[in-house]
């Protein structure tokens, strides 16, 4: 190799070394589906099954109405519902009120009876879970009275209060109290013993043990009992109002049966179910907010 050739080769090598090295980026990964498409698929997965379920229910309802002429079909019931809810709060005397007033009246009875049950049942549940002697004393009474049908307590309420409205509230109270007592007591029993040992070492008074240690730990159990109680209360109030009369969704159903308005009874069934579902979902939402595992 000549000197000239070697000199050119050396210059080319130096020039190549002086140039910055260009890094070749790896091939970009394939882009995933867009977020909008994923959200759309998620919405479809959440919506399509309930829509198919409702369509199946309406189809079965239509077939039943064709076979039995006394059952109104969905179209007739829908027209009656539109007319009914066009003015749900009308007043044509004390015995002729719109469906809105009847729903509010039932909710008021449930709220009063449920409130009394919570005021009694939750503290009693804390005491039963905290003190073994009291639990052993009261457990047989709860085991004896809890299986009794709530409507069996209605005559006792009529005998004591002499009026239908407080008797219905009493029935709500007696059917709502058991889940709150049992779930609250179970929550207290499941509190780790280490927490109570720390409280004993710190010589905390009982009210601080309840408010600082027991209450935060028992709150999810307590809310579960409340959710079960509200479902039972709404279930019982309809039957109680059928027997006691007055204003309320249960009495309204019975009154529409006496007027042979079957389509209104079907509407009331859906209304009762929707209101009960809303109450349960609301309390379930609150329970999830206070359940530490779901945070």
Buried (B, 14 or more C-beta within 10 A) or exposed (E): EEEEEEEEEEEEEEEEEEEEEEEEEEEEEEEEEEEEEEEEEEEEEEEEEEEEEEEEEBEEBBEEBEEEEEBBBBEBBBEBBEEBEEEBEEEEEEEEBBBBBBBBBBBBBBBBBBBBBBEBBBBBBBBBBBEEEBBEEBEEEBEEEBEEEBBEBBEEBBEEBEEBBBBBBBBBBBBBBBBBBBBBBBBBBEBEEEBBEEBEEEEBEEEEBBEEBBBEBBBBBBBBBBBBBBBBBBBBBBBBBBBBBBBBBBBBBBBBBEEEBBBBBBBBEEBBEEBBEEBBEEBEEEBEEEBEEEE
